[in-house]
Structure formats: structure tokens, C-alpha cells
Amino acid sequence: MKIVVIGGTGLIGSKLVKKLGEHGHEAVAASPNTGVNTLTGEGLAQVLTGAKVVVDVSNSPSFERAAVLKFFETSTGNLLAAEAEAGVGHHVAVSIVGTERMPENGYFAAKIAQEQLIEKSGIPFSLVHSTQFFEFARGIADDATVDGKVHMAPVLFQPIAGDDVAQAVGRTAVGSPLNGRIEIAGPEQSLMDEFFRQALVAWGDPREVVTDPHARYFGSELTERSLVPLNDDDATLGTIRYHDWLGRTSTGK
């Protein structure tokens, strides 16, 4: 079937388009690079013609609170309106584990607003809440660096490989709409400060990791389970371990 992937040229989108194509689906990568702009509506009607499923893995170019909220509200509103016109039967969106636990975080608040639009749209939907991607670990460390030291809270952390995310999202896309959510996470859970202490050694990064209970994650103070699934038994776990991923992925070296 025809599946349109919004953000289909990005990190997760490109992996997803490839995986869906390998399983015989007509997977179409839609992004400004391919002439589809969800902020302006350009190209939406054309790309959605004949589509059965739309998967939205797009992201805001700015993480500033007002800008990211405007991006997700505008983009998602335009996309859902075009889907309703085209008769799309399943909308899948990737969100973040813990959004509702940190509404004071500007990015998380914007994702909550996006989910609310989807839930109220009347289009059958599935939400895939993911933990942090392996591919973003360096960025997390950089944001947490103060005076050359990486400040991390001793809270639970369970990141996941982008390939595992794409696989879970693909399975969701070709299945029946959940009209709800699933949570996905990596196969290993550890304390965040310990994860980054080991990761920086593996990267050959000389920065010291400081255990700081009040360390902030992109501006938000964390509780023990802010970034992991609500229920460990209900979460869908990936199979790729960080150490193995790091050893075979050029972006992790």
C-alpha cells in the first residue's frame, strides 16, 4: 500500500522508507527536499493522493519554545486537514516517552499539543512514544556540559537505536490503528550518569561526567522515571545494544 512518510529524508524517515520498501510497500519520502512542505501546505494534496497511511516523523528546525509549538501546531494541522480530504485511513506519529511528565519543557509541551490535534482529528491514529535515540547521545552530552564538565542526573535512562525505532514505527504503520499509543525503548536500562560516563570513555572524550541530582535535561529537572516507559512490562524493546551499535555505526565513532 502507499505510505507517505513526512520527514522521510531525515534520520528515522529515511530508515523507515527503506524498510517499508523492502516489504513491498510504496513508501514515499515527503519533505521540503522533495517538494512537500507541511508548514505552507505545498505539495500535500498531490503526495497524499492514494495514500492509505501517513507517518509523521518530521521535526522542528528550532527548539525555542514558541517556535517549536508553532511548528507542530501548524504542520500537524495542515497535514491532518489534507489527510481528511484525501481519505487517509491511518495517521502515525512519533513522539517522546514522558511528554506528559514534563509539560514545563517547551519541546515536550509542543509534542503534547501535536498529539492533542491528532486525537481530536477523527482520523484513526497511532502514537509511538520513543525514548532518546542513540544518534542523539552526543548532543545530549553537549547540552549538559557546564565549564567543560558533563552534568548528568542519576535517573533511569533507556535509549534506543534509530534502526529499532524505524522497525517499530513500520510495524505500527502497516497494522491496524491503535487509537492510542505504544512506548518503545532500548534493550538496556541504566542510570543516565553512568551511561554517559561509559559512553564518553568509548568516544575517547576526555570530559568528566559529574553526577548531579539537579542537572537539567534541555532545561528540565528530571525525576527517576521521567525518560523511561511508564511500565517496563508494557514497553516494546529494541534489540540493538548501545555498545554494539557504537562499534558498527560510523556516526557513533
Secondary structure, DSSP 8 states (H G I E B T S, - for coil): -EEEEETTTSHHHHHHHHHHHHTT-EEEEESGGGT-BTTTTBTHHHHHTT-SEEEE----S--SHHHHHHHHHHHHHHHHHHHHHHT--EEEEEEETTGGG-TTSHHHHHHHHHHHHHHHSSS-EEEEEE--BGGGHHHHHHHTEETTEEEE-S-EE--B-HHHHHHHHHHHHHS---SEEEEEE-S--EEHHHHHHHHHHHHT---EEEE-TT-EETTEE--TTTTS-S-TTTSEE-S--HHHHHHH-GGG-
